[in-house]
Amino acid sequence: MLGENHSLVHEFPEMKDKIAELAKTDDGFATDMKTYDNLDKEIRKLELKDSPIDDSSMQLLKHERSVLKDSLHIRLSA
């Protein structure tokens, strides 16, 4: 769906306490999470504006978000 929220807490609600903990105690995690959240917001904004960029650029943004999400999830699961 277009404009859907993919924040970490929304994607992994069962890990919200661990997300909060790592965001406070792990600078690398906090930085990556901020990058992920900003990328997600940018994608949502573009989708709600009928994607005013070309498809390959949008796919690249979504791929970057996916790679970050996987990396963050691995750290959350450790």
All heavy atoms as a GROMACS GRO file, in nm:
protein
  627
    1MET      N    1   0.083  -0.118   0.000
    1MET     CA    2   0.000   0.000   0.000
    1MET      C    3   0.088   0.125   0.000
    1MET      O    4   0.193   0.129   0.061
    1MET     CB    5  -0.089   0.002   0.123
    1MET     CG    6  -0.194  -0.100   0.125
    1MET     SD    7  -0.300  -0.068   0.268
    1MET     CE    8  -0.455  -0.098   0.193
    2LEU      N    9   0.041   0.225  -0.064
    2LEU     CA   10   0.114   0.350  -0.072
    2LEU      C   11   0.101   0.428   0.058
    2LEU      O   12  -0.004   0.431   0.120
    2LEU     CB   13   0.063   0.434  -0.187
    2LEU     CG   14   0.083   0.376  -0.326
    2LEU    CD1   15   0.024   0.469  -0.430
    2LEU    CD2   16   0.228   0.350  -0.354
    3GLY      N   17   0.210   0.492   0.098
    3GLY     CA   18   0.207   0.576   0.217
    3GLY      C   19   0.205   0.501   0.348
    3GLY      O   20   0.178   0.559   0.452
    4GLU      N   21   0.233   0.373   0.344
    4GLU     CA   22   0.228   0.290   0.464
    4GLU      C   23   0.348   0.316   0.555
    4GLU      O   24   0.461   0.333   0.509
    4GLU     CB   25   0.228   0.142   0.422
    4GLU     CG   26   0.167   0.050   0.523
    4GLU     CD   27   0.150  -0.089   0.466
    4GLU    OE1   28   0.080  -0.104   0.364
    4GLU    OE2   29   0.208  -0.181   0.525
    5ASN      N   30   0.324   0.320   0.685
    5ASN     CA   31   0.428   0.343   0.785
    5ASN      C   32   0.511   0.215   0.802
    5ASN      O   33   0.458   0.110   0.832
    5ASN     CB   34   0.363   0.382   0.917
    5ASN     CG   35   0.462   0.412   1.026
    5ASN    OD1   36   0.583   0.398   1.009
    5ASN    ND2   37   0.411   0.453   1.138
    6HIS      N   38   0.642   0.229   0.785
    6HIS     CA   39   0.732   0.116   0.803
    6HIS      C   40   0.834   0.144   0.914
    6HIS      O   41   0.944   0.090   0.910
    6HIS     CB   42   0.806   0.085   0.672
    6HIS     CG   43   0.718   0.027   0.566
    6HIS    ND1   44   0.685  -0.106   0.562
    6HIS    CD2   45   0.654   0.084   0.463
    6HIS    CE1   46   0.606  -0.128   0.459
    6HIS    NE2   47   0.585  -0.014   0.397
    7SER      N   48   0.798   0.227   1.011
    7SER     CA   49   0.890   0.254   1.121
    7SER      C   50   0.926   0.123   1.190
    7SER      O   51   0.849   0.025   1.184
    7SER     CB   52   0.829   0.352   1.221
    7SER     OG   53   0.724   0.290   1.292
    8LEU      N   54   1.040   0.120   1.257
    8LEU     CA   55   1.082  -0.004   1.324
    8LEU      C   56   0.981  -0.051   1.426
    8LEU      O   57   0.952  -0.171   1.434
    8LEU     CB   58   1.219   0.016   1.391
    8LEU     CG   59   1.340   0.013   1.302
    8LEU    CD1   60   1.466   0.024   1.386
    8LEU    CD2   61   1.346  -0.110   1.216
    9VAL      N   62   0.929   0.040   1.505
    9VAL     CA   63   0.831   0.000   1.607
    9VAL      C   64   0.705  -0.054   1.541
    9VAL      O   65   0.644  -0.149   1.592
    9VAL     CB   66   0.800   0.118   1.702
    9VAL    CG1   67   0.688   0.084   1.798
    9VAL    CG2   68   0.925   0.159   1.779
   10HIS      N   69   0.667   0.001   1.428
   10HIS     CA   70   0.550  -0.048   1.356
   10HIS      C   71   0.578  -0.185   1.295
   10HIS      O   72   0.492  -0.273   1.296
   10HIS     CB   73   0.510   0.052   1.247
   10HIS     CG   74   0.384   0.015   1.178
   10HIS    ND1   75   0.381  -0.053   1.060
   10HIS    CD2   76   0.255   0.037   1.211
   10HIS    CE1   77   0.257  -0.073   1.022
   10HIS    NE2   78   0.178  -0.019   1.111
   11GLU      N   79   0.698  -0.204   1.242
   11GLU     CA   80   0.735  -0.330   1.179
   11GLU      C   81   0.760  -0.442   1.282
   11GLU      O   82   0.733  -0.558   1.254
   11GLU     CB   83   0.861  -0.311   1.094
   11GLU     CG   84   0.840  -0.224   0.972
   11GLU     CD   85   0.753  -0.290   0.868
   11GLU    OE1   86   0.786  -0.400   0.820
   11GLU    OE2   87   0.649  -0.231   0.833
   12PHE      N   88   0.816  -0.405   1.397
   12PHE     CA   89   0.851  -0.504   1.500
   12PHE      C   90   0.796  -0.461   1.636
   12PHE      O   91   0.872  -0.432   1.730
   12PHE     CB   92   1.004  -0.519   1.509
   12PHE     CG   93   1.071  -0.546   1.378
   12PHE    CD1   94   1.158  -0.454   1.322
   12PHE    CD2   95   1.047  -0.665   1.310
   12PHE    CE1   96   1.222  -0.479   1.201
   12PHE    CE2   97   1.109  -0.690   1.188
   12PHE     CZ   98   1.196  -0.598   1.133
   13PRO      N   99   0.664  -0.456   1.651
   13PRO     CA  100   0.606  -0.408   1.778
   13PRO      C  101   0.646  -0.492   1.899
   13PRO      O  102   0.657  -0.439   2.009
   13PRO     CB  103   0.455  -0.414   1.753
   13PRO     CG  104   0.437  -0.508   1.639
   13PRO     CD  105   0.562  -0.500   1.556
   14GLU      N  106   0.674  -0.619   1.876
   14GLU     CA  107   0.714  -0.706   1.987
   14GLU      C  108   0.855  -0.674   2.037
   14GLU      O  109   0.896  -0.720   2.144
   14GLU     CB  110   0.706  -0.854   1.943
   14GLU     CG  111   0.810  -0.898   1.842
   14GLU     CD  112   0.787  -0.855   1.697
   14GLU    OE1  113   0.687  -0.789   1.666
   14GLU    OE2  114   0.872  -0.890   1.614
   15MET      N  115   0.928  -0.592   1.963
   15MET     CA  116   1.065  -0.556   2.000
   15MET      C  117   1.078  -0.409   2.041
   15MET      O  118   1.188  -0.355   2.047
   15MET     CB  119   1.160  -0.584   1.884
   15MET     CG  120   1.170  -0.728   1.845
   15MET     SD  121   1.284  -0.748   1.706
   15MET     CE  122   1.320  -0.922   1.719
   16LYS      N  123   0.966  -0.344   2.071
   16LYS     CA  124   0.971  -0.200   2.096
   16LYS      C  125   1.061  -0.165   2.215
   16LYS      O  126   1.131  -0.063   2.211
   16LYS     CB  127   0.832  -0.141   2.114
   16LYS     CG  128   0.760  -0.181   2.239
   16LYS     CD  129   0.625  -0.114   2.248
   16LYS     CE  130   0.560  -0.154   2.378
   16LYS     NZ  131   0.432  -0.089   2.398
   17ASP      N  132   1.064  -0.247   2.319
   17ASP     CA  133   1.151  -0.219   2.434
   17ASP      C  134   1.298  -0.230   2.394
   17ASP      O  135   1.381  -0.147   2.434
   17ASP     CB  136   1.120  -0.313   2.550
   17ASP     CG  137   0.982  -0.288   2.610
   17ASP    OD1  138   0.930  -0.176   2.594
   17ASP    OD2  139   0.928  -0.381   2.672
   18LYS      N  140   1.332  -0.332   2.316
   18LYS     CA  141   1.469  -0.350   2.271
   18LYS      C  142   1.510  -0.238   2.176
   18LYS      O  143   1.624  -0.190   2.180
   18LYS     CB  144   1.484  -0.487   2.203
   18LYS     CG  145   1.623  -0.520   2.157
   18LYS     CD  146   1.684  -0.628   2.238
   18LYS     CE  147   1.828  -0.649   2.196
   18LYS     NZ  148   1.872  -0.783   2.209
   19ILE      N  149   1.419  -0.194   2.092
   19ILE     CA  150   1.446  -0.082   2.001
   19ILE      C  151   1.480   0.042   2.083
   19ILE      O  152   1.579   0.110   2.056
   19ILE     CB  153   1.326  -0.056   1.907
   19ILE    CG1  154   1.310  -0.172   1.808
   19ILE    CG2  155   1.342   0.077   1.833
   19ILE    CD1  156   1.179  -0.171   1.730
   20ALA      N  157   1.398   0.071   2.184
   20ALA     CA  158   1.422   0.189   2.269
   20ALA      C  159   1.555   0.177   2.342
   20ALA      O  160   1.630   0.275   2.352
   20ALA     CB  161   1.307   0.206   2.367
   21GLU      N  162   1.584   0.058   2.393
   21GLU     CA  163   1.709   0.036   2.467
   21GLU      C  164   1.831   0.058   2.377
   21GLU      O  165   1.924   0.130   2.412
   21GLU     CB  166   1.711  -0.107   2.524
   21GLU     CG  167   1.840  -0.144   2.591
   21GLU     CD  168   1.846  -0.292   2.626
   21GLU    OE1  169   1.740  -0.355   2.643
   21GLU    OE2  170   1.959  -0.343   2.635
   22LEU      N  171   1.830  -0.006   2.260
   22LEU     CA  172   1.944   0.008   2.168
   22LEU      C  173   1.957   0.151   2.115
   22LEU      O  174   2.069   0.199   2.094
   22LEU     CB  175   1.932  -0.090   2.053
   22LEU     CG  176   1.963  -0.236   2.086
   22LEU    CD1  177   1.938  -0.326   1.966
   22LEU    CD2  178   2.106  -0.252   2.135
   23ALA      N  179   1.846   0.217   2.096
   23ALA     CA  180   1.850   0.356   2.048
   23ALA      C  181   1.920   0.446   2.150
   23ALA      O  182   1.984   0.545   2.113
   23ALA     CB  183   1.710   0.407   2.018
   24LYS      N  184   1.911   0.411   2.278
   24LYS     CA  185   1.974   0.490   2.384
   24LYS      C  186   2.119   0.448   2.410
   24LYS      O  187   2.201   0.532   2.448
   24LYS     CB  188   1.896   0.475   2.514
   24LYS     CG  189   1.762   0.543   2.514
   24LYS     CD  190   1.692   0.522   2.646
   24LYS     CE  191   1.551   0.579   2.644
   24LYS     NZ  192   1.479   0.548   2.768
   25THR      N  193   2.150   0.320   2.392
   25THR     CA  194   2.280   0.269   2.436
   25THR      C  195   2.378   0.237   2.324
   25THR      O  196   2.496   0.220   2.350
   25THR     CB  197   2.262   0.141   2.520
   25THR    OG1  198   2.199   0.040   2.440
   25THR    CG2  199   2.178   0.168   2.644
   26ASP      N  200   2.332   0.228   2.201
   26ASP     CA  201   2.417   0.190   2.089
   26ASP      C  202   2.413   0.301   1.984
   26ASP      O  203   2.315   0.314   1.910
   26ASP     CB  204   2.368   0.057   2.032
   26ASP     CG  205   2.454   0.001   1.920
   26ASP    OD1  206   2.511   0.082   1.842
   26ASP    OD2  207   2.461  -0.122   1.907
   27ASP      N  208   2.521   0.378   1.978
   27ASP     CA  209   2.524   0.492   1.886
   27ASP      C  210   2.510   0.450   1.740
   27ASP      O  211   2.443   0.519   1.662
   27ASP     CB  212   2.654   0.572   1.904
   27ASP     CG  213   2.659   0.647   2.036
   27ASP    OD1  214   2.552   0.672   2.096
   27ASP    OD2  215   2.771   0.681   2.080
   28GLY      N  216   2.571   0.339   1.703
   28GLY     CA  217   2.560   0.291   1.565
   28GLY      C  218   2.417   0.254   1.531
   28GLY      O  219   2.368   0.285   1.422
   29PHE      N  220   2.351   0.185   1.623
   29PHE     CA  221   2.212   0.147   1.602
   29PHE      C  222   2.125   0.272   1.591
   29PHE      O  223   2.041   0.282   1.502
   29PHE     CB  224   2.162   0.058   1.717
   29PHE     CG  225   2.021   0.012   1.700
   29PHE    CD1  226   1.993  -0.106   1.632
   29PHE    CD2  227   1.914   0.084   1.752
   29PHE    CE1  228   1.862  -0.150   1.615
   29PHE    CE2  229   1.783   0.041   1.736
   29PHE     CZ  230   1.758  -0.076   1.667
   30ALA      N  231   2.147   0.367   1.681
   30ALA     CA  232   2.068   0.490   1.681
   30ALA      C  233   2.084   0.566   1.549
   30ALA      O  234   1.986   0.617   1.493
   30ALA     CB  235   2.107   0.578   1.799
   31THR      N  236   2.207   0.574   1.500
   31THR     CA  237   2.234   0.643   1.374
   31THR      C  238   2.164   0.573   1.258
   31THR      O  239   2.100   0.637   1.175
   31THR     CB  240   2.386   0.650   1.348
   31THR    OG1  241   2.446   0.725   1.454
   31THR    CG2  242   2.416   0.716   1.215
   32ASP      N  243   2.178   0.440   1.252
   32ASP     CA  244   2.114   0.364   1.144
   32ASP      C  245   1.962   0.372   1.153
   32ASP      O  246   1.893   0.379   1.052
   32ASP     CB  247   2.160   0.219   1.145
   32ASP     CG  248   2.302   0.203   1.094
   32ASP    OD1  249   2.359   0.301   1.040
   32ASP    OD2  250   2.358   0.092   1.109
   33MET      N  251   1.909   0.371   1.274
   33MET     CA  252   1.765   0.380   1.292
   33MET      C  253   1.714   0.517   1.245
   33MET      O  254   1.610   0.525   1.179
   33MET     CB  255   1.727   0.358   1.438
   33MET     CG  256   1.578   0.352   1.462
   33MET     SD  257   1.542   0.309   1.634
   33MET     CE  258   1.449   0.452   1.682
   34LYS      N  259   1.788   0.621   1.275
   34LYS     CA  260   1.749   0.755   1.231
   34LYS      C  261   1.753   0.762   1.078
   34LYS      O  262   1.661   0.817   1.016
   34LYS     CB  263   1.842   0.860   1.291
   34LYS     CG  264   1.804   1.001   1.258
   34LYS     CD  265   1.892   1.102   1.330
   34LYS     CE  266   1.847   1.242   1.295
   34LYS     NZ  267   1.924   1.343   1.366
   35THR      N  268   1.856   0.706   1.018
   35THR     CA  269   1.866   0.702   0.872
   35THR      C  270   1.748   0.625   0.813
   35THR      O  271   1.685   0.668   0.715
   35THR     CB  272   1.999   0.638   0.828
   35THR    OG1  273   2.107   0.713   0.883
   35THR    CG2  274   2.011   0.632   0.676
   36TYR      N  275   1.716   0.509   0.873
   36TYR     CA  276   1.604   0.427   0.828
   36TYR      C  277   1.473   0.505   0.838
   36TYR      O  278   1.394   0.508   0.743
   36TYR     CB  279   1.596   0.299   0.912
   36TYR     CG  280   1.475   0.214   0.882
   36TYR    CD1  281   1.477   0.122   0.778
   36TYR    CD2  282   1.359   0.227   0.956
   36TYR    CE1  283   1.365   0.045   0.749
   36TYR    CE2  284   1.247   0.151   0.928
   36TYR     CZ  285   1.250   0.060   0.824
   36TYR     OH  286   1.140  -0.015   0.796
   37ASP      N  287   1.449   0.568   0.953
   37ASP     CA  288   1.325   0.642   0.972
   37ASP      C  289   1.313   0.759   0.874
   37ASP      O  290   1.205   0.784   0.819
   37ASP     CB  291   1.314   0.693   1.116
   37ASP     CG  292   1.281   0.582   1.215
   37ASP    OD1  293   1.230   0.476   1.174
   37ASP    OD2  294   1.307   0.603   1.336
   38ASN      N  295   1.423   0.830   0.850
   38ASN     CA  296   1.421   0.941   0.754
   38ASN      C  297   1.394   0.891   0.612
   38ASN      O  298   1.318   0.953   0.537
   38ASN     CB  299   1.552   1.020   0.759
   38ASN     CG  300   1.565   1.102   0.885
   38ASN    OD1  301   1.466   1.139   0.948
   38ASN    ND2  302   1.688   1.131   0.922
   39LEU      N  303   1.454   0.779   0.577
   39LEU     CA  304   1.432   0.720   0.445
   39LEU      C  305   1.287   0.676   0.430
   39LEU      O  306   1.223   0.700   0.327
   39LEU     CB  307   1.528   0.603   0.426
   39LEU     CG  308   1.538   0.538   0.290
   39LEU    CD1  309   1.570   0.640   0.182
   39LEU    CD2  310   1.645   0.430   0.293
   40ASP      N  311   1.232   0.615   0.534
   40ASP     CA  312   1.092   0.572   0.531
   40ASP      C  313   0.998   0.692   0.514
   40ASP      O  314   0.904   0.687   0.435
   40ASP     CB  315   1.058   0.494   0.658
   40ASP     CG  316   0.915   0.443   0.658
   40ASP    OD1  317   0.875   0.378   0.559
   40ASP    OD2  318   0.842   0.468   0.756
   41LYS      N  319   1.025   0.799   0.587
   41LYS     CA  320   0.942   0.919   0.576
   41LYS      C  321   0.949   0.977   0.434
   41LYS      O  322   0.848   1.021   0.379
   41LYS     CB  323   0.985   1.023   0.678
   41LYS     CG  324   0.945   0.989   0.819
   41LYS     CD  325   0.999   1.090   0.918
   41LYS     CE  326   0.975   1.041   1.060
   41LYS     NZ  327   1.039   1.129   1.159
   42GLU      N  328   1.069   0.978   0.376
   42GLU     CA  329   1.087   1.031   0.241
   42GLU      C  330   1.009   0.947   0.139
   42GLU      O  331   0.942   1.000   0.050
   42GLU     CB  332   1.235   1.036   0.204
   42GLU     CG  333   1.263   1.087   0.066
   42GLU     CD  334   1.226   1.233   0.046
   42GLU    OE1  335   1.214   1.307   0.145
   42GLU    OE2  336   1.211   1.273  -0.070
   43ILE      N  337   1.016   0.815   0.154
   43ILE     CA  338   0.943   0.726   0.063
   43ILE      C  339   0.793   0.748   0.076
   43ILE      O  340   0.722   0.760  -0.025
   43ILE     CB  341   0.980   0.578   0.090
   43ILE    CG1  342   1.124   0.552   0.047
   43ILE    CG2  343   0.882   0.484   0.018
   43ILE    CD1  344   1.181   0.420   0.094
   44ARG      N  345   0.744   0.757   0.199
   44ARG     CA  346   0.600   0.781   0.219
   44ARG      C  347   0.557   0.914   0.158
   44ARG      O  348   0.452   0.922   0.093
   44ARG     CB  349   0.564   0.779   0.368
   44ARG     CG  350   0.536   0.640   0.418
   44ARG     CD  351   0.481   0.640   0.558
   44ARG     NE  352   0.593   0.658   0.649
   44ARG     CZ  353   0.590   0.731   0.759
   44ARG    NH1  354   0.482   0.795   0.794
   44ARG    NH2  355   0.694   0.740   0.836
   45LYS      N  356   0.638   1.017   0.178
   45LYS     CA  357   0.606   1.149   0.123
   45LYS      C  358   0.599   1.142  -0.030
   45LYS      O  359   0.505   1.195  -0.090
   45LYS     CB  360   0.712   1.249   0.168
   45LYS     CG  361   0.684   1.391   0.123
   45LYS     CD  362   0.783   1.489   0.185
   45LYS     CE  363   0.917   1.475   0.116
   45LYS     NZ  364   1.014   1.578   0.159
   46LEU      N  365   0.695   1.075  -0.091
   46LEU     CA  366   0.694   1.061  -0.237
   46LEU      C  367   0.574   0.980  -0.285
   46LEU      O  368   0.512   1.014  -0.387
   46LEU     CB  369   0.824   0.996  -0.285
   46LEU     CG  370   0.949   1.083  -0.272
   46LEU    CD1  371   1.074   0.999  -0.293
   46LEU    CD2  372   0.944   1.199  -0.370
   47GLU      N  373   0.541   0.874  -0.213
   47GLU     CA  374   0.426   0.792  -0.254
   47GLU      C  375   0.296   0.871  -0.245
   47GLU      O  376   0.210   0.859  -0.333
   47GLU     CB  377   0.416   0.667  -0.165
   47GLU     CG  378   0.520   0.563  -0.195
   47GLU     CD  379   0.516   0.443  -0.102
   47GLU    OE1  380   0.461   0.454   0.010
   47GLU    OE2  381   0.568   0.339  -0.142
   48LEU      N  382   0.282   0.950  -0.142
   48LEU     CA  383   0.160   1.028  -0.126
   48LEU      C  384   0.149   1.142  -0.227
   48LEU      O  385   0.041   1.193  -0.251
   48LEU     CB  386   0.149   1.081   0.017
   48LEU     CG  387   0.130   0.971   0.123
   48LEU    CD1  388   0.139   1.030   0.262
   48LEU    CD2  389  -0.002   0.898   0.103
   49LYS      N  390   0.262   1.178  -0.287
   49LYS     CA  391   0.262   1.280  -0.392
   49LYS      C  392   0.264   1.214  -0.530
   49LYS      O  393   0.311   1.272  -0.627
   49LYS     CB  394   0.384   1.371  -0.378
   49LYS     CG  395   0.380   1.460  -0.258
   49LYS     CD  396   0.502   1.548  -0.254
   49LYS     CE  397   0.499   1.641  -0.135
   49LYS     NZ  398   0.618   1.726  -0.130
   50ASP      N  399   0.218   1.090  -0.538
   50ASP     CA  400   0.216   1.014  -0.664
   50ASP      C  401   0.355   0.991  -0.721
   50ASP      O  402   0.376   0.997  -0.842
   50ASP     CB  403   0.126   1.080  -0.768
   50ASP     CG  404  -0.020   1.078  -0.727
   50ASP    OD1  405  -0.063   0.980  -0.662
   50ASP    OD2  406  -0.092   1.175  -0.759
   51SER      N  407   0.451   0.968  -0.634
   51SER     CA  408   0.588   0.933  -0.673
   51SER      C  409   0.645   1.025  -0.781
   51SER      O  410   0.666   0.983  -0.894
   51SER     CB  411   0.594   0.787  -0.719
   51SER     OG  412   0.552   0.701  -0.618
   52PRO      N  413   0.676   1.150  -0.745
   52PRO     CA  414   0.728   1.242  -0.847
   52PRO      C  415   0.875   1.217  -0.885
   52PRO      O  416   0.946   1.308  -0.923
   52PRO     CB  417   0.711   1.379  -0.779
   52PRO     CG  418   0.722   1.348  -0.634
   52PRO     CD  419   0.660   1.212  -0.618
   53ILE      N  420   0.919   1.093  -0.872
   53ILE     CA  421   1.052   1.053  -0.919
   53ILE      C  422   1.034   0.930  -1.007
   53ILE      O  423   0.929   0.865  -1.004
   53ILE     CB  424   1.150   1.023  -0.802
   53ILE    CG1  425   1.099   0.908  -0.715
   53ILE    CG2  426   1.172   1.147  -0.718
   53ILE    CD1  427   1.199   0.861  -0.609
   54ASP      N  428   1.136   0.895  -1.082
   54ASP     CA  429   1.123   0.780  -1.172
   54ASP      C  430   1.124   0.648  -1.092
   54ASP      O  431   1.167   0.644  -0.977
   54ASP     CB  432   1.234   0.781  -1.277
   54ASP     CG  433   1.372   0.772  -1.215
   54ASP    OD1  434   1.429   0.878  -1.184
   54ASP    OD2  435   1.421   0.659  -1.197
   55ASP      N  436   1.073   0.544  -1.153
   55ASP     CA  437   1.057   0.416  -1.085
   55ASP      C  438   1.188   0.359  -1.034
   55ASP      O  439   1.194   0.303  -0.924
   55ASP     CB  440   0.991   0.313  -1.179
   55ASP     CG  441   0.843   0.340  -1.198
   55ASP    OD1  442   0.784   0.416  -1.119
   55ASP    OD2  443   0.786   0.283  -1.294
   56SER      N  444   1.294   0.371  -1.112
   56SER     CA  445   1.422   0.314  -1.068
   56SER      C  446   1.474   0.387  -0.945
   56SER      O  447   1.531   0.324  -0.856
   56SER     CB  448   1.525   0.316  -1.182
   56SER     OG  449   1.552   0.447  -1.222
   57SER      N  450   1.454   0.517  -0.936
   57SER     CA  451   1.496   0.592  -0.817
   57SER      C  452   1.414   0.550  -0.694
   57SER      O  453   1.469   0.534  -0.585
   57SER     CB  454   1.481   0.742  -0.839
   57SER     OG  455   1.568   0.785  -0.941
   58MET      N  456   1.284   0.530  -0.714
   58MET     CA  457   1.199   0.487  -0.604
   58MET      C  458   1.239   0.347  -0.559
   58MET      O  459   1.247   0.319  -0.439
   58MET     CB  460   1.051   0.489  -0.645
   58MET     CG  461   0.957   0.444  -0.534
   58MET     SD  462   0.960   0.547  -0.387
   58MET     CE  463   0.834   0.665  -0.427
   59GLN      N  464   1.266   0.259  -0.653
   59GLN     CA  465   1.308   0.123  -0.618
   59GLN      C  466   1.440   0.123  -0.542
   59GLN      O  467   1.460   0.044  -0.450
   59GLN     CB  468   1.316   0.034  -0.742
   59GLN     CG  469   1.181   0.001  -0.801
   59GLN     CD  470   1.084  -0.059  -0.701
   59GLN    OE1  471   1.119  -0.146  -0.623
   59GLN    NE2  472   0.962  -0.010  -0.700
   60LEU      N  473   1.529   0.212  -0.579
   60LEU     CA  474   1.657   0.224  -0.509
   60LEU      C  475   1.635   0.269  -0.364
   60LEU      O  476   1.696   0.214  -0.272
   60LEU     CB  477   1.750   0.322  -0.581
   60LEU     CG  478   1.888   0.341  -0.519
   60LEU    CD1  479   1.965   0.209  -0.514
   60LEU    CD2  480   1.966   0.445  -0.597
   61LEU      N  481   1.549   0.367  -0.343
   61LEU     CA  482   1.517   0.412  -0.207
   61LEU      C  483   1.457   0.297  -0.125
   61LEU      O  484   1.494   0.277  -0.009
   61LEU     CB  485   1.419   0.529  -0.211
   61LEU     CG  486   1.472   0.662  -0.262
   61LEU    CD1  487   1.358   0.764  -0.273
   61LEU    CD2  488   1.583   0.715  -0.173
   62LYS      N  489   1.367   0.223  -0.184
   62LYS     CA  490   1.304   0.112  -0.113
   62LYS      C  491   1.404   0.001  -0.084
   62LYS      O  492   1.398  -0.063   0.021
   62LYS     CB  493   1.185   0.058  -0.194
   62LYS     CG  494   1.067   0.153  -0.192
   62LYS     CD  495   0.949   0.095  -0.267
   62LYS     CE  496   0.828   0.188  -0.258
   62LYS     NZ  497   0.709   0.129  -0.321
   63HIS      N  498   1.497  -0.020  -0.176
   63HIS     CA  499   1.601  -0.121  -0.154
   63HIS      C  500   1.691  -0.078  -0.038
   63HIS      O  501   1.722  -0.161   0.050
   63HIS     CB  502   1.683  -0.142  -0.280
   63HIS     CG  503   1.796  -0.238  -0.262
   63HIS    ND1  504   1.777  -0.374  -0.249
   63HIS    CD2  505   1.930  -0.217  -0.249
   63HIS    CE1  506   1.894  -0.432  -0.230
   63HIS    NE2  507   1.989  -0.339  -0.230
   64GLU      N  508   1.730   0.048  -0.034
   64GLU     CA  509   1.812   0.098   0.076
   64GLU      C  510   1.740   0.082   0.209
   64GLU      O  511   1.801   0.042   0.309
   64GLU     CB  512   1.846   0.246   0.053
   64GLU     CG  513   1.943   0.270  -0.059
   64GLU     CD  514   1.965   0.418  -0.087
   64GLU    OE1  515   1.942   0.501   0.003
   64GLU    OE2  516   2.006   0.450  -0.199
   65ARG      N  517   1.610   0.110   0.211
   65ARG     CA  518   1.531   0.094   0.334
   65ARG      C  519   1.529  -0.053   0.376
   65ARG      O  520   1.545  -0.085   0.493
   65ARG     CB  521   1.388   0.146   0.312
   65ARG     CG  522   1.299   0.128   0.434
   65ARG     CD  523   1.159   0.181   0.412
   65ARG     NE  524   1.090   0.107   0.308
   65ARG     CZ  525   0.971   0.139   0.261
   65ARG    NH1  526   0.906   0.244   0.306
   65ARG    NH2  527   0.915   0.066   0.166
   66SER      N  528   1.513  -0.140   0.280
   66SER     CA  529   1.507  -0.284   0.309
   66SER      C  530   1.640  -0.335   0.366
   66SER      O  531   1.642  -0.412   0.462
   66SER     CB  532   1.472  -0.360   0.182
   66SER     OG  533   1.473  -0.497   0.203
   67VAL      N  534   1.750  -0.291   0.307
   67VAL     CA  535   1.883  -0.333   0.356
   67VAL      C  536   1.904  -0.284   0.499
   67VAL      O  537   1.950  -0.360   0.585
   67VAL     CB  538   1.994  -0.281   0.261
   67VAL    CG1  539   2.131  -0.299   0.322
   67VAL    CG2  540   1.985  -0.353   0.127
   68LEU      N  541   1.868  -0.159   0.526
   68LEU     CA  542   1.881  -0.106   0.662
   68LEU      C  543   1.791  -0.180   0.760
   68LEU      O  544   1.832  -0.211   0.872
   68LEU     CB  545   1.845   0.043   0.664
   68LEU     CG  546   1.959   0.140   0.645
   68LEU    CD1  547   1.905   0.283   0.632
   68LEU    CD2  548   2.058   0.134   0.758
   69LYS      N  549   1.669  -0.208   0.717
   69LYS     CA  550   1.574  -0.280   0.803
   69LYS      C  551   1.630  -0.418   0.839
   69LYS      O  552   1.624  -0.459   0.956
   69LYS     CB  553   1.439  -0.294   0.733
   69LYS     CG  554   1.335  -0.370   0.813
   69LYS     CD  555   1.207  -0.375   0.733
   69LYS     CE  556   1.109  -0.473   0.789
   69LYS     NZ  557   0.988  -0.483   0.706
   70ASP      N  558   1.685  -0.488   0.742
   70ASP     CA  559   1.743  -0.620   0.769
   70ASP      C  560   1.859  -0.610   0.867
   70ASP      O  561   1.870  -0.690   0.960
   70ASP     CB  562   1.791  -0.686   0.640
   70ASP     CG  563   1.676  -0.730   0.550
   70ASP    OD1  564   1.560  -0.736   0.597
   70ASP    OD2  565   1.704  -0.759   0.431
   71SER      N  566   1.945  -0.511   0.847
   71SER     CA  567   2.060  -0.492   0.936
   71SER      C  568   2.015  -0.459   1.078
   71SER      O  569   2.068  -0.515   1.176
   71SER     CB  570   2.147  -0.378   0.882
   71SER     OG  571   2.248  -0.344   0.973
   72LEU      N  572   1.917  -0.372   1.091
   72LEU     CA  573   1.865  -0.337   1.223
   72LEU      C  574   1.798  -0.457   1.290
   72LEU      O  575   1.815  -0.480   1.410
   72LEU     CB  576   1.768  -0.219   1.212
   72LEU     CG  577   1.834  -0.085   1.176
   72LEU    CD1  578   1.729   0.014   1.127
   72LEU    CD2  579   1.911  -0.029   1.294
   73HIS      N  580   1.725  -0.535   1.212
   73HIS     CA  581   1.657  -0.652   1.269
   73HIS      C  582   1.758  -0.755   1.319
   73HIS      O  583   1.737  -0.816   1.424
   73HIS     CB  584   1.563  -0.716   1.166
   73HIS     CG  585   1.483  -0.826   1.224
   73HIS    ND1  586   1.516  -0.959   1.203
   73HIS    CD2  587   1.374  -0.825   1.305
   73HIS    CE1  588   1.428  -1.034   1.268
   73HIS    NE2  589   1.342  -0.957   1.330
   74ILE      N  590   1.866  -0.773   1.247
   74ILE     CA  591   1.970  -0.866   1.291
   74ILE      C  592   2.025  -0.821   1.427
   74ILE      O  593   2.042  -0.903   1.518
   74ILE     CB  594   2.084  -0.876   1.186
   74ILE    CG1  595   2.034  -0.954   1.064
   74ILE    CG2  596   2.208  -0.940   1.244
   74ILE    CD1  597   2.125  -0.946   0.943
   75ARG      N  598   2.050  -0.692   1.442
   75ARG     CA  599   2.101  -0.642   1.570
   75ARG      C  600   1.998  -0.653   1.680
   75ARG      O  601   2.032  -0.678   1.796
   75ARG     CB  602   2.148  -0.497   1.555
   75ARG     CG  603   2.278  -0.491   1.475
   75ARG     CD  604   2.330  -0.352   1.470
   75ARG     NE  605   2.292  -0.292   1.342
   75ARG     CZ  606   2.316  -0.169   1.306
   75ARG    NH1  607   2.378  -0.087   1.389
   75ARG    NH2  608   2.279  -0.125   1.189
   76LEU      N  609   1.871  -0.635   1.646
   76LEU     CA  610   1.766  -0.650   1.746
   76LEU      C  611   1.751  -0.796   1.791
   76LEU      O  612   1.718  -0.823   1.906
   76LEU     CB  613   1.631  -0.603   1.689
   76LEU     CG  614   1.613  -0.453   1.678
   76LEU    CD1  615   1.492  -0.421   1.592
   76LEU    CD2  616   1.597  -0.392   1.816
   77SER      N  617   1.775  -0.887   1.701
   77SER     CA  618   1.757  -1.030   1.731
   77SER      C  619   1.877  -1.091   1.802
   77SER      O  620   1.866  -1.202   1.855
   77SER     CB  621   1.731  -1.106   1.601
   77SER     OG  622   1.614  -1.060   1.538
   78ALA      N  623   1.989  -1.020   1.802
   78ALA     CA  624   2.113  -1.075   1.863
   78ALA      C  625   2.101  -1.082   2.015
   78ALA      O  626   2.029  -1.012   2.078
   78ALA     CB  627   2.232  -0.989   1.825
   0.00000   0.00000   0.00000
